Amino acid sequence: MGTSDTYLIRPNHQDKFKPGLVKECIREIVKEQLTGVRYDAEEVQQLSHTLAERIKDRVKQAGFDRYKLAVQVVLGEQRGQGVKMSTRCFWDADTDSYAEDVFITDNLFCVVVVFGSYYY
């Protein structure tokens, strides 16, 4: 029986979701896409969708092959107010994880959370 015939119920250490690497992916894409952009309520839905798709694609390219990914993007107008956000998930603490990052300019804020859930 070859290795392709075995079932892994846990990822190898080198294949585990790496929040630090994912955070770098998030930061790079958000900075590239939002630097110099002004908040526009008419465009925010499409912009958040585009950001989520690009982030998901970049994280997949990082090699998390056996992970289901969920990307949450929250864009809002920056007016000096605080923002609180919370999320709940049901997951396996040994294999699943998440990464997050925040981007703020003079007129908008962006919060991105990427959840990685291992499947076998």
C-alpha positions in Angstrom: 0.0 0.0 0.0 1.5 3.4 -1.1 1.3 6.7 0.7 -1.6 7.8 -1.6 -3.7 4.9 -0.2 -3.5 6.1 3.4 -5.9 8.5 5.1 -4.5 11.3 7.2 -6.6 12.5 10.0 -4.1 15.1 11.2 -1.8 17.2 9.0 2.0 16.8 9.2 3.7 19.6 11.1 4.9 21.3 8.0 1.4 21.2 6.4 -0.4 22.8 9.3 -2.1 26.2 8.9 0.4 28.9 9.6 -1.2 32.1 10.9 1.9 34.2 10.4 2.3 33.3 6.8 -1.5 33.8 6.1 -1.3 37.2 7.9 1.5 38.3 5.5 -0.7 37.3 2.5 -3.6 39.3 3.9 -1.4 42.4 4.6 0.2 42.3 1.2 -3.1 42.1 -0.7 -5.0 44.6 1.4 -2.2 47.2 1.2 -1.9 46.7 -2.5 -5.7 47.0 -3.1 -6.6 49.7 -0.6 -3.7 52.1 -0.5 -5.1 55.4 -1.8 -8.7 54.2 -2.1 -11.4 56.4 -0.6 -14.5 54.9 1.0 -17.4 54.7 -1.3 -20.6 53.1 0.0 -21.6 52.2 -3.6 -18.4 50.2 -4.2 -17.8 48.6 -0.8 -19.7 45.3 -1.5 -17.8 44.6 -4.7 -14.5 45.7 -3.2 -14.9 43.4 -0.2 -15.8 40.5 -2.4 -12.8 41.1 -4.6 -10.5 41.3 -1.6 -11.9 38.0 -0.1 -11.4 36.2 -3.4 -7.8 37.4 -3.9 -6.9 36.6 -0.3 -8.4 33.1 -0.6 -6.5 32.5 -3.9 -3.2 33.6 -2.4 -3.6 31.5 0.8 -4.4 28.5 -1.4 -1.2 29.1 -3.3 0.7 29.0 0.0 0.1 25.2 0.0 -2.7 24.5 2.5 -4.1 21.8 0.2 -6.2 20.0 2.8 -7.8 23.1 4.4 -11.2 24.5 3.8 -10.8 28.3 3.9 -13.3 30.9 4.9 -12.4 34.6 4.4 -14.3 37.4 6.1 -13.7 41.0 5.0 -15.3 43.9 6.8 -14.9 47.3 5.2 -16.2 50.5 6.7 -15.9 54.3 6.7 -13.3 55.6 9.2 -14.7 58.4 11.2 -12.6 58.1 14.4 -15.0 55.7 16.1 -14.1 52.3 17.5 -15.2 49.1 16.0 -15.7 45.8 17.8 -16.0 42.5 16.0 -16.4 38.9 17.2 -16.6 35.6 15.5 -17.3 32.0 16.7 -16.4 28.8 15.1 -16.6 25.1 15.9 -13.2 23.6 15.2 -10.4 21.1 16.1 -7.9 23.0 18.2 -5.1 20.7 17.1 -5.5 21.3 13.3 -7.6 24.4 12.7 -6.6 28.0 13.1 -7.1 31.5 11.8 -5.2 34.7 10.9 -6.4 38.3 11.0 -5.2 41.7 10.1 -6.5 45.3 10.2 -5.8 48.1 7.7 -6.8 51.7 8.5 -6.5 54.9 6.5 -7.9 58.4 7.0 -11.3 57.4 5.6 -11.7 53.6 5.7 -10.9 50.6 7.8 -10.7 46.9 6.7 -10.7 43.9 9.0 -9.8 40.5 7.4 -10.1 37.1 9.1 -9.1 33.9 7.4 -10.2 30.6 8.9 -8.5 27.4 8.0 -10.2 24.1 8.8 -8.4 20.8 8.1 -10.4 18.1 6.3 -9.6 14.4 5.7 
